[in-house]
Amino acid sequence: MFKVKKLKFQTIGLVLLYCTVNGYSAKIAADPELPLLGENASVNLKKEIEFGSGLFDKLKEQGYVIEDPLLSRYLQDIGESLLSSLEVRVRDYHFYLVKDNSVNAFAAPGGYIGVNLGLIEISNSEDELASVMAHEIAHVELMHSMQMIEKAATVNVASLISIIAAILVSGKDIEAASAIIYTGVAGSAQSMINFTRENEYEADRVGVEVLKKSEYDPQAMADFMKIMQSREQGGELSNIEYLRAHPVNSNRIAEITSRTSTVKKKQPKFTRYQQFKDYLFYMYPDNKESRSHSRFSLALEHTRNGRYTIAEKIYQELLLTDPDSIWFNYALAENMEYRNHLETATQLYRSMLLVYPADIAITARLVNVLLVQNQPETALNIVMQLYEEHKAQSRVYKLLSDIYRKLNNDPSRQLAEANYHWFSGNKKQARIQFKALISKGILDAADAESIKEKLALD
C-alpha cells in the first residue's frame, strides 16, 4: 500500500494543467525547429511526442505516476478499446494513473493521457471513465495543444517541460500554467488564448463519436458531467477557481445528450470496474471517501490489517461467484504470500498465467515468490517466455536484474540494470553503465552490438 502524494493540481474535473506561466516572468525562448501546423506533419508529431514523453518522464521521476502493472494495464485496456474505433492512428497512446486526489484527467501532446485517483473515486462505472478518456483522446487527435503552442508563438519544449513539472511538484498554484496542456471535461481555463471553450465543445463532439463506435455507452459522458455539475452546485467544488470561472456548462450536457439520443441503447458491458476500484484504493488508501462496502473491499481491509485467515475465506467465497476475476485471484495469492504459504501462492500465480498469459504483473509476483524459494532458474525461464512481448518495458529488466543477482551472474545483472535505466527514461545513467560494460569487455558479441546500436540511435 502506498501514500498518495498531495500534488496540487488546482483543477477539478477533467482538467489538464494550463500554463500561462504567470509566476515566471522570464520569456521562454522560441523553438525555431517547431513548424507551423500543416507545414510538416511528421515533424509536428515528433514534437508532440517529445513534449508528452518528457512531461510523463518528469512526473514519473517525481513519483506521481502509478506504475503498478496490474492497475496500469486495466486503464490501458480501456484506452486501447476506444482507440480501436479510430480509422487512422498515428500515435502510440499511453494511459496512466496519477497519485492525486483532485478530480482531474489530462491529455498531453503525443498521446500521453493521465487520470487522477480523485476522478476514479467519483466515477460510477467503466463507461463514465471511458467517456472521460474518449474526450481526452479527442483533444490529442484534434491537436489542440499544438495549436496552443503556436498561439504562444512557439516555446522551447525542454524549458516548458521543466517549468510545468516544477509547478506540479512545487505545490504552487497551478493556474499559473497554461498554453501547452489543455483542459478536460470539467471546463476550460482562461489562458493566454481564448479559443479553449470551442476546443471543449469540439472534443465533446469527437469524443461522443469515439464512444459511439466503441463498446461503451456514449450517454455516460453526459452522466459524468451531471455528477460534476451536482457536486459543484452542492458546494463541494466551489472553491476551485476553474469551476468558479468556467463551471460545467448545461449547454454542453444538452448537446451531448442530443447527439446520443438517437443511439440505440447498448447492452451493458460486463466489467470488473468495482473490483478494480476496490483494489486501487486498497493500494492507495488516502481516498477515504472511495472505500466501498463491497465484500472484496472488506477482504482487502482484512489483508491490510493482517487478518489473513479471515481475508482468505472471503476471497474463496468471492471466487465461487467469479472464478476468472484477476482481482480476486491476485488478492488471494498476495494474501497467501503474506501468510508465507509460498507454494500455494506459486500455484495461484501459475494458474492465473494460464488465463492471462504474458501478464507482467502476475509474472512479477510469481518471480518474486520463486526467488524467495531459491528457484532463480525457474524464474528466469518464466521471464524469458514473455521477454519478446515486453522487452521495451523497464519492469522486465528489473526482474532480470533480481534473477541474475540470485544466480551470481554479474555481467548479465549489470546489463539488465543498464537496460532498466534506459527503458525507465534515465538514459544518462544507462549510457554510463553501457559504456562501462563495453570497456570491460565482459559481454558477448551480440549484447555488445545491441548496446552500440542503442548508443548510436540515441
LODRENMAR-205305 format. One record per residue (C-alpha): residue in one letter; chain; x, y, z. Coordinates in steps of 0.25 Angstrom, whole numbers. Layout:
(atom 'A'; 'A'; (X; Y; Z)),
...
This chain:
(atom 'M'; 'A'; (0; 0; 0)),
(atom 'F'; 'A'; (5; 14; -3)),
(atom 'K'; 'A'; (2; 28; 1)),
(atom 'V'; 'A'; (-4; 37; -9)),
(atom 'K'; 'A'; (5; 50; -11)),
(atom 'K'; 'A'; (-2; 63; -9)),
(atom 'L'; 'A'; (1; 68; -23)),
(atom 'K'; 'A'; (-6; 82; -24)),
(atom 'F'; 'A'; (-13; 81; -37)),
(atom 'Q'; 'A'; (-23; 92; -34)),
(atom 'T'; 'A'; (-32; 87; -45)),
(atom 'I'; 'A'; (-45; 80; -42)),
(atom 'G'; 'A'; (-52; 72; -53)),
(atom 'L'; 'A'; (-45; 67; -65)),
(atom 'V'; 'A'; (-35; 78; -66)),
(atom 'L'; 'A'; (-22; 77; -72)),
(atom 'L'; 'A'; (-12; 87; -65)),
(atom 'Y'; 'A'; (-11; 100; -73)),
(atom 'C'; 'A'; (2; 108; -72)),
(atom 'T'; 'A'; (1; 123; -74)),
(atom 'V'; 'A'; (14; 124; -66)),
(atom 'N'; 'A'; (9; 136; -58)),
(atom 'G'; 'A'; (19; 132; -47)),
(atom 'Y'; 'A'; (31; 132; -57)),
(atom 'S'; 'A'; (34; 146; -63)),
(atom 'A'; 'A'; (45; 142; -72)),
(atom 'K'; 'A'; (41; 139; -86)),
(atom 'I'; 'A'; (42; 125; -91)),
(atom 'A'; 'A'; (51; 124; -103)),
(atom 'A'; 'A'; (44; 121; -116)),
(atom 'D'; 'A'; (48; 108; -123)),
(atom 'P'; 'A'; (52; 110; -137)),
(atom 'E'; 'A'; (50; 96; -141)),
(atom 'L'; 'A'; (36; 95; -138)),
(atom 'P'; 'A'; (28; 96; -151)),
(atom 'L'; 'A'; (14; 102; -153)),
(atom 'L'; 'A'; (2; 93; -153)),
(atom 'G'; 'A'; (2; 87; -167)),
(atom 'E'; 'A'; (16; 90; -170)),
(atom 'N'; 'A'; (22; 77; -167)),
(atom 'A'; 'A'; (12; 67; -160)),
(atom 'S'; 'A'; (23; 57; -157)),
(atom 'V'; 'A'; (32; 67; -150)),
(atom 'N'; 'A'; (19; 72; -143)),
(atom 'L'; 'A'; (17; 58; -138)),
(atom 'K'; 'A'; (31; 57; -133)),
(atom 'K'; 'A'; (30; 70; -125)),
(atom 'E'; 'A'; (17; 65; -119)),
(atom 'I'; 'A'; (23; 52; -115)),
(atom 'E'; 'A'; (36; 59; -109)),
(atom 'F'; 'A'; (27; 68; -101)),
(atom 'G'; 'A'; (17; 58; -96)),
(atom 'S'; 'A'; (28; 47; -93)),
(atom 'G'; 'A'; (37; 58; -86)),
(atom 'L'; 'A'; (26; 62; -77)),
(atom 'F'; 'A'; (22; 48; -74)),
(atom 'D'; 'A'; (36; 45; -70)),
(atom 'K'; 'A'; (37; 57; -61)),
(atom 'L'; 'A'; (24; 53; -54)),
(atom 'K'; 'A'; (29; 39; -53)),
(atom 'E'; 'A'; (43; 43; -47)),
(atom 'Q'; 'A'; (35; 51; -36)),
(atom 'G'; 'A'; (27; 39; -32)),
(atom 'Y'; 'A'; (13; 44; -37)),
(atom 'V'; 'A'; (11; 33; -47)),
(atom 'I'; 'A'; (5; 20; -42)),
(atom 'E'; 'A'; (14; 9; -48)),
(atom 'D'; 'A'; (7; -3; -43)),
(atom 'P'; 'A'; (6; -12; -55)),
(atom 'L'; 'A'; (-8; -19; -52)),
(atom 'L'; 'A'; (-15; -5; -49)),
(atom 'S'; 'A'; (-8; 1; -61)),
(atom 'R'; 'A'; (-12; -10; -71)),
(atom 'Y'; 'A'; (-27; -8; -67)),
(atom 'L'; 'A'; (-26; 7; -71)),
(atom 'Q'; 'A'; (-18; 4; -84)),
(atom 'D'; 'A'; (-28; -7; -88)),
(atom 'I'; 'A'; (-40; 3; -87)),
(atom 'G'; 'A'; (-31; 13; -95)),
(atom 'E'; 'A'; (-28; 2; -106)),
(atom 'S'; 'A'; (-43; -2; -107)),
(atom 'L'; 'A'; (-46; 13; -110)),
(atom 'L'; 'A'; (-35; 15; -120)),
(atom 'S'; 'A'; (-39; 3; -128)),
(atom 'S'; 'A'; (-50; 12; -133)),
(atom 'L'; 'A'; (-40; 21; -140)),
(atom 'E'; 'A'; (-39; 20; -155)),
(atom 'V'; 'A'; (-25; 25; -155)),
(atom 'R'; 'A'; (-16; 24; -143)),
(atom 'V'; 'A'; (-2; 31; -144)),
(atom 'R'; 'A'; (1; 31; -129)),
(atom 'D'; 'A'; (5; 21; -118)),
(atom 'Y'; 'A'; (-4; 25; -107)),
(atom 'H'; 'A'; (0; 24; -92)),
(atom 'F'; 'A'; (-11; 24; -82)),
(atom 'Y'; 'A'; (-6; 25; -67)),
(atom 'L'; 'A'; (-12; 27; -53)),
(atom 'V'; 'A'; (-7; 39; -45)),
(atom 'K'; 'A'; (-6; 39; -30)),
(atom 'D'; 'A'; (-14; 51; -27)),
(atom 'N'; 'A'; (-28; 52; -20)),
(atom 'S'; 'A'; (-33; 64; -29)),
(atom 'V'; 'A'; (-44; 61; -39)),
(atom 'N'; 'A'; (-35; 62; -51)),
(atom 'A'; 'A'; (-31; 56; -64)),
(atom 'F'; 'A'; (-22; 62; -75)),
(atom 'A'; 'A'; (-16; 59; -89)),
(atom 'A'; 'A'; (-2; 64; -93)),
(atom 'P'; 'A'; (3; 64; -107)),
(atom 'G'; 'A'; (7; 51; -113)),
(atom 'G'; 'A'; (-4; 43; -107)),
(atom 'Y'; 'A'; (0; 43; -92)),
(atom 'I'; 'A'; (-13; 43; -84)),
(atom 'G'; 'A'; (-13; 43; -69)),
(atom 'V'; 'A'; (-25; 40; -60)),
(atom 'N'; 'A'; (-25; 44; -45)),
(atom 'L'; 'A'; (-29; 36; -34)),
(atom 'G'; 'A'; (-39; 46; -30)),
(atom 'L'; 'A'; (-46; 45; -43)),
(atom 'I'; 'A'; (-47; 29; -42)),
(atom 'E'; 'A'; (-52; 31; -28)),
(atom 'I'; 'A'; (-65; 39; -32)),
(atom 'S'; 'A'; (-68; 31; -45)),
(atom 'N'; 'A'; (-79; 21; -44)),
(atom 'S'; 'A'; (-75; 12; -56)),
(atom 'E'; 'A'; (-65; 8; -66)),
(atom 'D'; 'A'; (-74; 15; -77)),
(atom 'E'; 'A'; (-72; 28; -69)),
(atom 'L'; 'A'; (-57; 26; -68)),
(atom 'A'; 'A'; (-57; 23; -83)),
(atom 'S'; 'A'; (-65; 35; -87)),
(atom 'V'; 'A'; (-54; 44; -80)),
(atom 'M'; 'A'; (-43; 37; -87)),
(atom 'A'; 'A'; (-50; 38; -100)),
(atom 'H'; 'A'; (-51; 53; -98)),
(atom 'E'; 'A'; (-36; 54; -95)),
(atom 'I'; 'A'; (-33; 45; -108)),
(atom 'A'; 'A'; (-41; 55; -116)),
(atom 'H'; 'A'; (-32; 66; -111)),
(atom 'V'; 'A'; (-20; 59; -115)),
(atom 'E'; 'A'; (-26; 55; -129)),
(atom 'L'; 'A'; (-30; 69; -131)),
(atom 'M'; 'A'; (-16; 74; -128)),
(atom 'H'; 'A'; (-22; 85; -119)),
(atom 'S'; 'A'; (-9; 86; -111)),
(atom 'M'; 'A'; (0; 88; -123)),
(atom 'Q'; 'A'; (-9; 100; -127)),
(atom 'M'; 'A'; (-7; 106; -113)),
(atom 'I'; 'A'; (8; 105; -115)),
(atom 'E'; 'A'; (7; 112; -128)),
(atom 'K'; 'A'; (-3; 123; -122)),
(atom 'A'; 'A'; (8; 125; -111)),
(atom 'A'; 'A'; (18; 128; -122)),
(atom 'T'; 'A'; (24; 114; -120)),
(atom 'V'; 'A'; (33; 111; -108)),
(atom 'N'; 'A'; (45; 103; -104)),
(atom 'V'; 'A'; (40; 89; -101)),
(atom 'A'; 'A'; (50; 85; -91)),
(atom 'S'; 'A'; (48; 98; -84)),
(atom 'L'; 'A'; (33; 96; -83)),
(atom 'I'; 'A'; (34; 82; -78)),
(atom 'S'; 'A'; (43; 87; -67)),
(atom 'I'; 'A'; (34; 98; -63)),
(atom 'I'; 'A'; (21; 90; -63)),
(atom 'A'; 'A'; (28; 79; -56)),
(atom 'A'; 'A'; (33; 89; -46)),
(atom 'I'; 'A'; (20; 95; -44)),
(atom 'L'; 'A'; (13; 81; -42)),
(atom 'V'; 'A'; (23; 77; -31)),
(atom 'S'; 'A'; (25; 90; -24)),
(atom 'G'; 'A'; (11; 92; -19)),
(atom 'K'; 'A'; (10; 106; -25)),
(atom 'D'; 'A'; (-4; 109; -31)),
(atom 'I'; 'A'; (-6; 102; -44)),
(atom 'E'; 'A'; (-14; 113; -50)),
(atom 'A'; 'A'; (0; 119; -53)),
(atom 'A'; 'A'; (2; 110; -64)),
(atom 'S'; 'A'; (-4; 110; -78)),
(atom 'A'; 'A'; (-4; 109; -93)),
(atom 'I'; 'A'; (2; 95; -94)),
(atom 'I'; 'A'; (-7; 86; -87)),
(atom 'Y'; 'A'; (-22; 87; -89)),
(atom 'T'; 'A'; (-34; 85; -80)),
(atom 'G'; 'A'; (-43; 73; -80)),
(atom 'V'; 'A'; (-57; 71; -78)),
(atom 'A'; 'A'; (-60; 80; -66)),
(atom 'G'; 'A'; (-58; 93; -73)),
(atom 'S'; 'A'; (-47; 102; -80)),
(atom 'A'; 'A'; (-38; 111; -73)),
(atom 'Q'; 'A'; (-35; 125; -77)),
(atom 'S'; 'A'; (-21; 124; -83)),
(atom 'M'; 'A'; (-14; 134; -92)),
(atom 'I'; 'A'; (-22; 129; -103)),
(atom 'N'; 'A'; (-37; 130; -104)),
(atom 'F'; 'A'; (-42; 118; -112)),
(atom 'T'; 'A'; (-41; 108; -102)),
(atom 'R'; 'A'; (-56; 107; -100)),
(atom 'E'; 'A'; (-58; 104; -114)),
(atom 'N'; 'A'; (-48; 93; -112)),
(atom 'E'; 'A'; (-56; 87; -101)),
(atom 'Y'; 'A'; (-69; 86; -110)),
(atom 'E'; 'A'; (-61; 80; -121)),
(atom 'A'; 'A'; (-54; 70; -112)),
(atom 'D'; 'A'; (-68; 66; -107)),
(atom 'R'; 'A'; (-73; 64; -121)),
(atom 'V'; 'A'; (-62; 56; -125)),
(atom 'G'; 'A'; (-61; 48; -112)),
(atom 'V'; 'A'; (-76; 44; -114)),
(atom 'E'; 'A'; (-73; 39; -128)),
(atom 'V'; 'A'; (-62; 31; -122)),
(atom 'L'; 'A'; (-71; 25; -111)),
(atom 'K'; 'A'; (-82; 22; -122)),
(atom 'K'; 'A'; (-72; 13; -129)),
(atom 'S'; 'A'; (-67; 6; -117)),
(atom 'E'; 'A'; (-73; -4; -107)),
(atom 'Y'; 'A'; (-76; 8; -97)),
(atom 'D'; 'A'; (-89; 16; -95)),
(atom 'P'; 'A'; (-88; 30; -101)),
(atom 'Q'; 'A'; (-98; 35; -91)),
(atom 'A'; 'A'; (-88; 33; -80)),
(atom 'M'; 'A'; (-81; 45; -84)),
(atom 'A'; 'A'; (-93; 54; -80)),
(atom 'D'; 'A'; (-96; 45; -68)),
(atom 'F'; 'A'; (-82; 48; -63)),
(atom 'M'; 'A'; (-83; 63; -66)),
(atom 'K'; 'A'; (-96; 63; -57)),
(atom 'I'; 'A'; (-88; 57; -46)),
(atom 'M'; 'A'; (-78; 68; -47)),
(atom 'Q'; 'A'; (-90; 79; -48)),
(atom 'S'; 'A'; (-97; 73; -36)),
(atom 'R'; 'A'; (-84; 74; -28)),
(atom 'E'; 'A'; (-81; 88; -32)),
(atom 'Q'; 'A'; (-95; 93; -29)),
(atom 'G'; 'A'; (-95; 85; -16)),
(atom 'G'; 'A'; (-83; 94; -12)),
(atom 'E'; 'A'; (-73; 82; -12)),
(atom 'L'; 'A'; (-65; 88; -23)),
(atom 'S'; 'A'; (-68; 103; -22)),
(atom 'N'; 'A'; (-54; 107; -16)),
(atom 'I'; 'A'; (-47; 103; -29)),
(atom 'E'; 'A'; (-44; 115; -38)),
(atom 'Y'; 'A'; (-46; 107; -51)),
(atom 'L'; 'A'; (-60; 103; -48)),
(atom 'R'; 'A'; (-64; 117; -42)),
(atom 'A'; 'A'; (-59; 124; -55)),
(atom 'H'; 'A'; (-64; 113; -64)),
(atom 'P'; 'A'; (-74; 103; -58)),
(atom 'V'; 'A'; (-79; 90; -65)),
(atom 'N'; 'A'; (-88; 96; -75)),
(atom 'S'; 'A'; (-102; 91; -76)),
(atom 'N'; 'A'; (-102; 94; -91)),
(atom 'R'; 'A'; (-90; 84; -93)),
(atom 'I'; 'A'; (-98; 74; -85)),
(atom 'A'; 'A'; (-111; 77; -94)),
(atom 'E'; 'A'; (-102; 76; -107)),
(atom 'I'; 'A'; (-96; 63; -103)),
(atom 'T'; 'A'; (-110; 57; -99)),
(atom 'S'; 'A'; (-115; 62; -113)),
(atom 'R'; 'A'; (-104; 55; -120)),
(atom 'T'; 'A'; (-106; 42; -113)),
(atom 'S'; 'A'; (-122; 42; -113)),
(atom 'T'; 'A'; (-123; 34; -126)),
(atom 'V'; 'A'; (-112; 24; -122)),
(atom 'K'; 'A'; (-119; 10; -119)),
(atom 'K'; 'A'; (-116; 7; -104)),
(atom 'K'; 'A'; (-104; -2; -103)),
(atom 'Q'; 'A'; (-105; -15; -95)),
(atom 'P'; 'A'; (-98; -13; -82)),
(atom 'K'; 'A'; (-83; -17; -83)),
(atom 'F'; 'A'; (-79; -27; -73)),
(atom 'T'; 'A'; (-67; -21; -65)),
(atom 'R'; 'A'; (-60; -23; -52)),
(atom 'Y'; 'A'; (-59; -8; -50)),
(atom 'Q'; 'A'; (-63; -8; -35)),
(atom 'Q'; 'A'; (-53; -19; -33)),
(atom 'F'; 'A'; (-42; -10; -40)),
(atom 'K'; 'A'; (-46; 2; -31)),
(atom 'D'; 'A'; (-46; -6; -18)),
(atom 'Y'; 'A'; (-32; -11; -21)),
(atom 'L'; 'A'; (-27; 2; -26)),
(atom 'F'; 'A'; (-31; 9; -13)),
(atom 'Y'; 'A'; (-26; -3; -5)),
(atom 'M'; 'A'; (-13; 0; -11)),
(atom 'Y'; 'A'; (-14; 15; -10)),
(atom 'P'; 'A'; (-23; 17; 3)),
(atom 'D'; 'A'; (-23; 32; 5)),
(atom 'N'; 'A'; (-36; 33; -2)),
(atom 'K'; 'A'; (-45; 31; 10)),
(atom 'E'; 'A'; (-58; 34; 2)),
(atom 'S'; 'A'; (-55; 23; -8)),
(atom 'R'; 'A'; (-56; 12; 2)),
(atom 'S'; 'A'; (-67; 3; -3)),
(atom 'H'; 'A'; (-75; -6; 5)),
(atom 'S'; 'A'; (-73; -18; -4)),
(atom 'R'; 'A'; (-69; -32; 1)),
(atom 'F'; 'A'; (-56; -30; -7)),
(atom 'S'; 'A'; (-53; -17; -1)),
(atom 'L'; 'A'; (-55; -23; 13)),
(atom 'A'; 'A'; (-46; -35; 10)),
(atom 'L'; 'A'; (-35; -25; 5)),
(atom 'E'; 'A'; (-37; -18; 18)),
(atom 'H'; 'A'; (-34; -31; 26)),
(atom 'T'; 'A'; (-22; -33; 18)),
(atom 'R'; 'A'; (-17; -19; 21)),
(atom 'N'; 'A'; (-19; -21; 36)),
(atom 'G'; 'A'; (-12; -35; 36)),
(atom 'R'; 'A'; (-25; -43; 37)),
(atom 'Y'; 'A'; (-21; -53; 26)),
(atom 'T'; 'A'; (-29; -65; 30)),
(atom 'I'; 'A'; (-42; -57; 30)),
(atom 'A'; 'A'; (-38; -50; 17)),
(atom 'E'; 'A'; (-35; -63; 11)),
(atom 'K'; 'A'; (-49; -69; 14)),
(atom 'I'; 'A'; (-56; -57; 7)),
(atom 'Y'; 'A'; (-47; -57; -5)),
(atom 'Q'; 'A'; (-50; -72; -7)),
(atom 'E'; 'A'; (-65; -69; -6)),
(atom 'L'; 'A'; (-64; -58; -16)),
(atom 'L'; 'A'; (-56; -67; -26)),
(atom 'L'; 'A'; (-69; -76; -25)),
(atom 'T'; 'A'; (-76; -65; -32)),
(atom 'D'; 'A'; (-66; -60; -42)),
(atom 'P'; 'A'; (-55; -71; -43)),
(atom 'D'; 'A'; (-47; -63; -54)),
(atom 'S'; 'A'; (-46; -50; -47)),
(atom 'I'; 'A'; (-32; -46; -48)),
(atom 'W'; 'A'; (-34; -37; -36)),
(atom 'F'; 'A'; (-40; -47; -27)),
(atom 'N'; 'A'; (-29; -57; -31)),
(atom 'Y'; 'A'; (-18; -47; -30)),
(atom 'A'; 'A'; (-22; -42; -16)),
(atom 'L'; 'A'; (-23; -57; -11)),
(atom 'A'; 'A'; (-9; -60; -16)),
(atom 'E'; 'A'; (-4; -48; -9)),
(atom 'N'; 'A'; (-11; -52; 4)),
(atom 'M'; 'A'; (-4; -66; 3)),
(atom 'E'; 'A'; (9; -59; 1)),
(atom 'Y'; 'A'; (7; -51; 14)),
(atom 'R'; 'A'; (3; -64; 21)),
(atom 'N'; 'A'; (16; -69; 16)),
(atom 'H'; 'A'; (9; -80; 8)),
(atom 'L'; 'A'; (18; -79; -3)),
(atom 'E'; 'A'; (15; -92; -11)),
(atom 'T'; 'A'; (0; -88; -11)),
(atom 'A'; 'A'; (3; -74; -16)),
(atom 'T'; 'A'; (12; -80; -27)),
(atom 'Q'; 'A'; (1; -89; -31)),
(atom 'L'; 'A'; (-9; -78; -31)),
(atom 'Y'; 'A'; (0; -69; -40)),
(atom 'R'; 'A'; (3; -80; -49)),
(atom 'S'; 'A'; (-12; -83; -51)),
(atom 'M'; 'A'; (-14; -68; -54)),
(atom 'L'; 'A'; (-4; -68; -65)),
(atom 'L'; 'A'; (-12; -79; -72)),
(atom 'V'; 'A'; (-24; -69; -72)),
(atom 'Y'; 'A'; (-15; -57; -74)),
(atom 'P'; 'A'; (-3; -61; -82)),
(atom 'A'; 'A'; (9; -52; -82)),
(atom 'D'; 'A'; (3; -43; -72)),
(atom 'I'; 'A'; (15; -35; -66)),
(atom 'A'; 'A'; (8; -32; -53)),
(atom 'I'; 'A'; (5; -47; -50)),
(atom 'T'; 'A'; (19; -51; -55)),
(atom 'A'; 'A'; (26; -41; -46)),
(atom 'R'; 'A'; (19; -47; -33)),
(atom 'L'; 'A'; (22; -61; -38)),
(atom 'V'; 'A'; (37; -58; -40)),
(atom 'N'; 'A'; (38; -51; -26)),
(atom 'V'; 'A'; (32; -63; -20)),
(atom 'L'; 'A'; (41; -73; -27)),
(atom 'L'; 'A'; (53; -65; -23)),
(atom 'V'; 'A'; (49; -65; -9)),
(atom 'Q'; 'A'; (48; -80; -10)),
(atom 'N'; 'A'; (62; -80; -17)),
(atom 'Q'; 'A'; (57; -84; -31)),
(atom 'P'; 'A'; (64; -74; -40)),
(atom 'E'; 'A'; (66; -83; -52)),
(atom 'T'; 'A'; (51; -86; -52)),
(atom 'A'; 'A'; (48; -71; -50)),
(atom 'L'; 'A'; (58; -68; -62)),
(atom 'N'; 'A'; (51; -77; -71)),
(atom 'I'; 'A'; (37; -71; -68)),
(atom 'V'; 'A'; (42; -57; -71)),
(atom 'M'; 'A'; (49; -61; -84)),
(atom 'Q'; 'A'; (35; -66; -89)),
(atom 'L'; 'A'; (30; -52; -89)),
(atom 'Y'; 'A'; (42; -45; -92)),
(atom 'E'; 'A'; (39; -42; -107)),
(atom 'E'; 'A'; (26; -36; -103)),
(atom 'H'; 'A'; (31; -27; -92)),
(atom 'K'; 'A'; (45; -25; -96)),
(atom 'A'; 'A'; (43; -9; -96)),
(atom 'Q'; 'A'; (37; -9; -82)),
(atom 'S'; 'A'; (47; -6; -71)),
(atom 'R'; 'A'; (39; -15; -61)),
(atom 'V'; 'A'; (45; -27; -69)),
(atom 'Y'; 'A'; (59; -23; -67)),
(atom 'K'; 'A'; (57; -21; -52)),
(atom 'L'; 'A'; (52; -35; -51)),
(atom 'L'; 'A'; (64; -40; -59)),
(atom 'S'; 'A'; (74; -32; -50)),
(atom 'D'; 'A'; (68; -38; -38)),
(atom 'I'; 'A'; (69; -52; -44)),
(atom 'Y'; 'A'; (83; -50; -49)),
(atom 'R'; 'A'; (87; -45; -35)),
(atom 'K'; 'A'; (82; -58; -29)),
(atom 'L'; 'A'; (89; -66; -40)),
(atom 'N'; 'A'; (102; -58; -37)),
(atom 'N'; 'A'; (103; -55; -52)),
(atom 'D'; 'A'; (109; -41; -50)),
(atom 'P'; 'A'; (111; -37; -65)),
(atom 'S'; 'A'; (96; -40; -68)),
(atom 'R'; 'A'; (92; -33; -56)),
(atom 'Q'; 'A'; (99; -21; -60)),
(atom 'L'; 'A'; (93; -21; -74)),
(atom 'A'; 'A'; (79; -23; -68)),
(atom 'E'; 'A'; (81; -11; -59)),
(atom 'A'; 'A'; (86; -2; -70)),
(atom 'N'; 'A'; (74; -6; -79)),
(atom 'Y'; 'A'; (65; -4; -67)),
(atom 'H'; 'A'; (70; 11; -67)),
(atom 'W'; 'A'; (69; 12; -82)),
(atom 'F'; 'A'; (55; 8; -83)),
(atom 'S'; 'A'; (51; 16; -70)),
(atom 'G'; 'A'; (55; 28; -77)),
(atom 'N'; 'A'; (68; 30; -69)),
(atom 'K'; 'A'; (77; 30; -81)),
(atom 'K'; 'A'; (88; 37; -75)),
(atom 'Q'; 'A'; (91; 27; -65)),
(atom 'A'; 'A'; (88; 16; -75)),
(atom 'R'; 'A'; (99; 21; -85)),
(atom 'I'; 'A'; (109; 22; -73)),
(atom 'Q'; 'A'; (106; 7; -70)),
(atom 'F'; 'A'; (106; 3; -85)),
(atom 'K'; 'A'; (120; 9; -87)),
(atom 'A'; 'A'; (126; 3; -75)),
(atom 'L'; 'A'; (121; -11; -79)),
(atom 'I'; 'A'; (127; -9; -93)),
(atom 'S'; 'A'; (140; -4; -87)),
(atom 'K'; 'A'; (141; -16; -78)),
(atom 'G'; 'A'; (139; -26; -90)),
(atom 'I'; 'A'; (131; -35; -82)),
(atom 'L'; 'A'; (119; -36; -91)),
(atom 'D'; 'A'; (117; -46; -103)),
(atom 'A'; 'A'; (117; -40; -117)),
(atom 'A'; 'A'; (102; -39; -118)),
(atom 'D'; 'A'; (100; -32; -105)),
(atom 'A'; 'A'; (111; -22; -109)),
(atom 'E'; 'A'; (106; -19; -122)),
(atom 'S'; 'A'; (92; -17; -117)),
(atom 'I'; 'A'; (98; -6; -107)),
(atom 'K'; 'A'; (105; 0; -118)),
(atom 'E'; 'A'; (93; 1; -127)),
(atom 'K'; 'A'; (85; 8; -115)),
(atom 'L'; 'A'; (96; 18; -113)),
(atom 'A'; 'A'; (97; 21; -128)),
(atom 'L'; 'A'; (82; 23; -129)),
(atom 'D'; 'A'; (81; 32; -116)),
